[in-house]
Amino acid sequence: MSTPRIDDRDWSALSLGERIHQIEVEGYLVLPALLSPDFLKQLKAETAKLETTPVDYSVHQRGCPHLEFRGGAFADLIAHPPTISFLRELMGREILLSHYGYARSEPGHPGISLHTDGQPYGSKIFGFEGSVPAMVRVLYYLEDLTPEVSPFRVIPHSHLSLHADGNPYQRFESHPEEVMVPCKAGSAVLINHKVFHGNFPNVGTWDREMLALAYRPAWAGPVDEVDEWDADEVARLPEKVRPFFGQRNTRHWSPDGANKPPDMASEAPGINPSRWQRA
């Protein structure tokens, strides 16, 4: 594998418009220092209690899915204000949580193959959750990602390709134009779920811990039914978190829409070409 380019720019210097441009066009974005030291400490205390299972290709890659109803700091993270504020600028006001899990890459982890999380007809791994047309995954890192400790890897712009090489069901061992993205503990990498991404091996001395949440705009529902949230579990969540637990099969569409429907709008800031110049 060739030595990848390292994207270690000062992410805090990006304007709102530059952040929107970065994730829409490049397919990924780092939001630095999202978690305070105290909040980070709370999350790490809770992840230490999780029962994890290894993946099929390595005992050094372990995870725990379905953290939606664990409560405590896990629940607070779902509605974390700085993240939600940006996501609403990016996707609109009505945002739904799709899934939430924990992953740990221990020393000896061989790396995650380049793949997409967006598979338009569903799949064994992602079910129909990955079939939604628009989704952003928020990957919170609980330790520093260095070049040695499983940093994020991505093929920029790959979500835009119309070529057969961009078939979202493919996986790649490596790519000559992939990028390595290190970042500090408490930061998050946001990705378009259609971009090819993964992580590098952990040849360091500490675990890479990650909490991965996925959000979608309410209009962008799955192509087939997924299981709805348990209403009793949702009712027990903090009030600030419940709005992200709407019906999981919500889909705003007009299959019988006319060429000239009544009351058409004459403006739509979310698709302004000038959105990339926002301060």
N, C-alpha and C positions, 0 to 999 in steps of 0.2 A: 504494500500500500504506500502510495506517495505521501509525503508530509503535507497535511492539510493546512490551508490558510487559517490563521487564528483571528477571530473577530473579538478583540478585546477593547473596543472603542469605549469612550466615556458615554455610556448610555444615558446618564442623567442630563446630558446637554441637549437631548432631542426635544424639540417642541411637540405640542400635541399633534399638529399636522404631520410632522416628521415621523412620529410614532405610528400614526395611522398608515402613512405611506409604507413604512418599514414592514408592517405585518401584512398589508394588502399586496404589496409587490414582491418583497423578499420572502414572505411566508413565515417569518419569525421576528420576535422582538424580545429584548430584555427590559423588564421594569425593575430597576435596582432598589435595594433597601426598602422593600414593601413591608417587611415584618420587623417590628421593634424587637430589641433584645429580649424583653420580658415575654412577648408573645411567642417568639421563637423558642424560648426555654420551655414554655407551657406545651407547645406542640411536640417538642422532643421528649418531654416527660410522658406524653400520651402515646407517641409511636413506640416507646420502649416497652409498653404493655401489650402491644399487638401480637397476636399469633400469626406468623407468616408461613407461607409455603413456597418451595422453590419452583422455578419454571422448569420446563422439560429439557432445556439444553444446558443448565448449569445450576449447581447447588448454591452458587455464590450470587445468584439473582433471585431475590425473594420478594413476595408481595402480600398484600392483604386488601381485597376489594371491598366495596360496599361500606364506606365509612359515613354514609349520608346521615345515619341516625345514631351515631356514637355519642353525640352531645359534646359538652365542654368546648375546648378550644377548637376541636374539629368542626363543630357546628358554626362557631364564630367565623371561621375562615371562609365559609361559603358566602357570607355577606360582607367580606372584608372591604371597607369603604373605598380605599384608594384603587383597588382592583375593579370593583363594580363601577366606579365612576368612569374609568377608562373604557370598560366594556360597553357601557351605555353610549358613550360617544362613538364607539366603533360600530355597534350593532343595533342601537335603538333602545328605548326604555324597557320593552318587555323581553326579559331574558329568562330562560329556564335552565336549570341544572340538568345535565344528562347523566353523568356518572362521576364517581369520586373514589380514588383508591390511593394506596401507599405502595411505594416500591423502594427496594434497597439493593444497591450494587456493592457487594463486598469485595475486598481485595481478592483477586483471582477471577473476578467476573470478566468474561471474554468480550463483552460489548454487545449492544443490541443492533441487529441488522437494520439497514436503512429500509423504512417502510412508511406507509401512510396509515392514518387512522380513519380515513374517509373512503368507504367502499360502497359504491352506489346501489348495489343489489343485496347488501348484507353479506355476512361471512360467519364462519364457525367461531372465529376469535372474537369478533366485535358484535355479532348478532345484527339486528337491524338498527342499533343505535348509531352505527357508523354510516348508515345510508342517508342521513340528513344532508341537505345541500349546503348548509353553512354551520360551522361549529368552530369554536376557539377553545383549545386546551390551555390551561394555566398550570404550569409546572413549578411548584414552589420547592426550592432547594434549602435543606436544613443544615447543610455544611458547604464549605467552599468547594467549588468545582475548579480544580486545577487541571493542567494537561495530563497529569498522572491519575487523577481520581475521576474517572468516567464523566468527562465533560460532555455536554450536549453536542450532537453532530447533525448537520442539516445540509441538504442540497438547495441553495437559494433558488427561488423562482420555479422550482420543479412543479408546484401546484398549478402553474399557468400553462404547462406544456400540453399541446394537442397531439403530440407524437405517440406512437404505440409504445415507445420506451417509458412513457408516463402512465402506463396502465397501473391504476392504484392497487391492483392485486399482486404486483410484483414486489420482490424484496431483493436487496443488493448487499453483497458483502462489504463493498466500499465503492467509492466513486472518485474520479480524479479531481472533481471540482467541489467536493464536499468541504464544509467549513466546520472548524472546531469553535465552540462558544463556551469559554469559562465564565464563571460569575461567582459572586460572594454569597455566603449564607444569608438567608432572608430575602434574596432576590427571586424573581420568577422569570422563566422563559414562556412566552405566549406563542402559540403556533396555530396557523391555519391547519385544520385537521387533514387537508389534502396534500400537504407538503411532505416530501420524503425526509425522514429524520430518524434518529436513534441515539445511542450514546457510545462512547469509546470504552475500551477496557479499563478496568481499575487495576493499575499496577502500583498504586500508592499504599498508604498505611492506615487509611480510615475508610469507613463505609460512606457511600453516597446515598443519602436519604432524600426521598422526594414525595411530596403530596401532589397528586395530579387530579385536577378538577376540570370538567368539560362543561361549557355553556353554549347554548345556541339561541339565536333569535326565535321568538315564538312562532313566526310564520314558517320556519324551516323544519317541518316534521318528518319523521321516518317514512319510508315507502311502504312499510307494513307494520302491523301492530307490535308494540312492545308492552311489557307488563307495566301497569300503572303503579304509582307509589301507594304504600299502605296508608290509608287515610288516618288511622289511629296514630301511626308513627309521625306523620306530618303534623298532626294536632299537638304533639308533645314538643315540637321544635320551638325555639325562640321565635317570637313574632316577627322579628326583623329578617328571619331566614325563610319563613313560609312562602313569601312571594316567588321564590325560585323553584318551588315544588308544585307548579301547575300541572295540568294533565299532560302526561308524557307524549301523548299522541296528538297534541295540539298541532294544527297545520292551517295557516291562513292562506287559502288559495281560491281561485275562481275558475274552475274547469270549464264553465259555460260562459265565461266572460265575453262580452260583445266587443266589436271593434271600436265603438264610440259609447262606452258606458256613461251614465249620467254622473254629474258631480265630479268629474276628473280634476285632480289638483294641477296647479300650474307652477309648483315649486316642490323640491325634495332635497333639502340640504345634505342628506346622507349620501347622495350620489353626485354632489357638486364636484366638478374637477378641481375647484379651488379648495376642497377640504384638506388637501395636503399642504396648504399654506397657512393653516390655522395656528395661531400663537398658543 
